[in-house]
Amino acid sequence: MSAPEPIIDHGHGDSRLLVRTPYTTTFAHMGEVYLYHDLYGYIIKMSPDILDFLNAFKTPVRPDEVCKQYANAFEEQTPEAFVGVFLQFGCLIKPDHDQVNDLWDMIPVHGSWNVWKREKDGGLTFYCCWGDNPLTKVTLTPDEAKVWWSIDGEKTLKTIQFDEQVAPEVVLGAVKKLGHHEVQALKLSALGMRFYKKRPQMKPPYLTSTMPYAKYEPGVDALPAPVESYFSPEGYYRGEIADADQQFDHEETTLAHLFRIPHPALHGKTYGQALTDALIAKGRVPEGHVKVLEIGGGLGFMAKAMVEALQAKGREVTYHIFELSPVLAAAQRERNAGLPVTVHMGDVLNDAFPDTGYDLVLANEMIGDLFAVKLDHARFGLGEGEIDDAKFEAGLDASGVAGALIRKYGVPIGDAPDPFYLNIGAWQLCERLIDVMKPGASAWITEFGDMGKWPLLSTHLDHPELSIHFGHLGLVAKQIGFDADFEFVMDTIEMRRDLEGLKSTRSYFKALGFLLAEYGVKLEKIGYTRPMFTELLEGKVQPGEIGDIGFDRIEDRLMGLVPHEFKALIIRKPVKVDA
Ligand SMILES: C[S@@+](CC[C@H](N)C(=O)[O-])C[C@H]1O[C@@H](n2cnc3c(N)ncnc32)[C@H](O)[C@@H]1O
């Protein structure tokens, strides 16, 4: 849309004027912009043109005049409706009005993923580094800390001030510090949390959400590219990983990475050892010489563990890694020096494989990074009652390689959501594997996903990732000529379900790492169980001195992962492929 004309300021004395509150900050990520309210903690996602509209209120102005200028800007929505929403969420206010004075009847709620330590004088210091921000420390005075400890999700600020017998400005000072986007430790709610106990689906998402994205000032910062322009993320791996360890410790992690050390949840084995044992038990590894191909080897931990485990089981091993990222390839070579591991650079979908005749192929948590397509109903005439065959076929013709593969393998898309994604790259990987695997050889292919769930896009990382529709992948693999079994990864590696593990997010993990470093404790990206974490802090941090430390059932949450969401397709090339 075009830039708005300058609007005349009628002066602050005009009671019809509105202005954007100074307590909002804007952020952007993959083409979307977000508004964070630094007092209430509201997070409002919007398109850049709506932010433009709000910014027309940078200086006091009459809303009817702004609305006139934006009269036809928002298709079905009127600009007046947006004024209403912005008023409701405290983004537009009367000029010269300090919103902090409106808060006394609001109920403060602790935010999610806080990291703090108690000070000797009774104060509290919060450690914050949301997203890629550097560490910020914010300290509450002992009186402000009283406000923090008084928060129970039911009491209003007025009640807290009365209960704690602190000055009103102490309460408001604490709210300003804790609600600010750099801290995000406090949200304000109109209703107590008891209301949502039996109605969790009614709980406004901002109460538990956080804002990890980069700040964005329209006109100053470039709007980050929208998600579509990241597909395929293959370009990301080829070029953008700068620091190998940082990639797995901060950017993204995998189950294999969290379990790279012998782990109680795996009965004292590493992920690679547990997987080797499982594959041997399933008859997927031949006796004698074994030629392995690992696609996308991360930091090389799995290669090392698997080679050593296979050798311990009497196998002679040749192990190739096919890797796109030069930085990760270097880490793999270094970690596996002295072992029969060779690392070959290339893109598994477009470059020649290092060799053929593999007995075992491993693609662990990498197919979600492969090429995918986004399609919609309109193209195929879906969602309009009975499918019109001619329209459907024309849609396939217009969909390039995706259309050709849907047709070739008979992938059913009639029940697809609108729009929908297809994991085309993962299908093409299976097509390529049949040529490089020995008859009777198996491939272990894992990723976040499910048998019948359409691929879901996650955009919280610095590159988009898709979950896998294993039903489609299994169908394609079978059509290609493989036998295919579907399993939960945690069942294959015999992960214990009765343990609890430390839960974290990327930002929380970073902040906790900074805090613990001050105590001389090095926090690693491993799946800490309760006893492992207690042992880590032993003698260095007193119980209760730091927070919030939370644990969850290991299958539901471990660090930032949800282990039960990881599935495996184990495919086998028959000894004799039917012509
Ligand atoms: C999420 S990491 C998983 C690493 C490891 N397998 C694990 O489970 O920890 C994805 C890996 O696949 C690699 N990769 C991504 N796209 C690739 C491609 N097209 N060809 C080869 N490797 C690729 C990445 O560089 C990285 O090593």
PDBQT file of the ligand as one rigid body, heavy atoms in Angstrom, charges set to zero:
ROOT
HETATM    1  C1  LIG A 601      18.830 -31.045  11.953  1.00  0.00    +0.000 C 
HETATM    2  S1  LIG A 601      20.384 -31.564  11.462  1.00  0.00    +0.000 S 
HETATM    3  C2  LIG A 601      20.417 -33.259  12.045  1.00  0.00    +0.000 C 
HETATM    4  C3  LIG A 601      21.804 -33.734  12.332  1.00  0.00    +0.000 C 
HETATM    5  C4  LIG A 601      21.944 -35.150  12.898  1.00  0.00    +0.000 C 
HETATM    6  N1  LIG A 601      21.523 -36.138  11.945  1.00  0.00    +0.000 N 
HETATM    7  C5  LIG A 601      21.184 -35.291  14.199  1.00  0.00    +0.000 C 
HETATM    8  O1  LIG A 601      20.191 -36.039  14.235  1.00  0.00    +0.000 OA
HETATM    9  O2  LIG A 601      21.581 -34.642  15.175  1.00  0.00    +0.000 OA
HETATM   10  C6  LIG A 601      20.249 -31.708   9.712  1.00  0.00    +0.000 C 
HETATM   11  C7  LIG A 601      21.514 -32.164   9.049  1.00  0.00    +0.000 C 
HETATM   12  O3  LIG A 601      21.254 -32.421   7.662  1.00  0.00    +0.000 OA
HETATM   13  C8  LIG A 601      22.165 -31.663   6.873  1.00  0.00    +0.000 C 
HETATM   14  N2  LIG A 601      21.479 -31.360   5.600  1.00  0.00    +0.000 N 
HETATM   15  C9  LIG A 601      20.413 -30.551   5.421  1.00  0.00    +0.000 A 
HETATM   16  N3  LIG A 601      20.026 -30.547   4.134  1.00  0.00    +0.000 NA
HETATM   17  C10 LIG A 601      20.859 -31.402   3.477  1.00  0.00    +0.000 A 
HETATM   18  C11 LIG A 601      20.971 -31.817   2.124  1.00  0.00    +0.000 A 
HETATM   19  N4  LIG A 601      20.136 -31.355   1.180  1.00  0.00    +0.000 N 
HETATM   20  N5  LIG A 601      21.948 -32.698   1.797  1.00  0.00    +0.000 NA
HETATM   21  C12 LIG A 601      22.803 -33.166   2.748  1.00  0.00    +0.000 A 
HETATM   22  N6  LIG A 601      22.745 -32.799   4.045  1.00  0.00    +0.000 NA
HETATM   23  C13 LIG A 601      21.799 -31.929   4.409  1.00  0.00    +0.000 A 
HETATM   24  C14 LIG A 601      22.499 -30.471   7.740  1.00  0.00    +0.000 C 
HETATM   25  O4  LIG A 601      23.645 -29.789   7.355  1.00  0.00    +0.000 OA
HETATM   26  C15 LIG A 601      22.642 -31.172   9.097  1.00  0.00    +0.000 C 
HETATM   27  O5  LIG A 601      23.860 -31.854   9.211  1.00  0.00    +0.000 OA
ENDROOT
TORSDOF 0
